[in-house]
Amino acid sequence: MESRLLNGVQVYAPATRQELINYALNNHSLLVAVNAEKVLHATDQTRDIINRNLGYPDGIGAVMGLKKKGLDQVIKIPGCELWLDIIRTQMKDKRFYLIGAKDEVIEETVLKLRSEFPGINIVNYRNGYLKQGERELLLADIVQKKPDVVFVAMGSPRQELLMEEMSNCHSALYQGLGGSFDLYTG
Ligand code: UDP
C-alpha cells in the first residue's frame, strides 16, 4: 500500500477497506485515523505517533491531500465504521479486546456487539479510566488473553500511547477509536 507525506504526516492510501484491514492484520499495525485537522495542526508529538504507525484517511481533507499527490484510488475510511467492518469480516476466527469510555458505555457496547454479531469472541473489556497500578494489570491481561484485535476508545493521543505500550508486550492489530463506543451505543 502506498503512502505520502502530508505536512510531514505519513498517510497511507488504501483503495478499499479490505486492503487496509488485511494490511493491518498482516503487519500487526496500530491504526490511527488521520483527518485534515491532524495534518494541518500536527504537533511534533502527533506527527511522531502517526509516523511510527499506520495513519489512514478518516476524512475528506486527507483524501484530497493524497489525491493531489497522485494517489487517485484512495478512499475515505471513517474509523467509527472501520472497527465494525473489522469485526464483520474477521469475527469467525479472531479474539477481540475492547478498552475505553465509561463503564456503562463499554458494557452496553459489549452487549450490543454480542447481539449484533452472535458468536463474537470478546476475550475481555474494560473502561478507559485507568487508575494507578491498573496499567500494569491491563498489560499483563493483554499478554495472557492474546487478542488478535484490540480496540481502544480513549481519545488522542492517550489511546495511541497506550496502544504502543500494549503492542510492545503483545503483537496484534490495534485501532484507536476516539468516541466510537459512545457513538455506537448512541
Ligand atoms: N475517555 C476514556 N478515558 C479517558 C478520557 C476519555 O476512555 O481518560 C473516553 C471518553 O469516555 C469517550 C472518548 O474517550 O468515550 C473520548 O473520545 P473523543 O471524542 O474525545 O475522542 P476523539 O475522537 O476526539 O479523539
Boltz pocket constraint, residues with backbone or C-beta under 6 A from the ligand:
constraints:
  - pocket:
      binder: B
      contacts: [[A, 100], [A, 101], [A, 102], [A, 127], [A, 128], [A, 129], [A, 130], [A, 153], [A, 154], [A, 155], [A, 156], [A, 158], [A, 177], [A, 178], [A, 179], [A, 180], [A, 181], [A, 182]]
      max_distance: 6.0
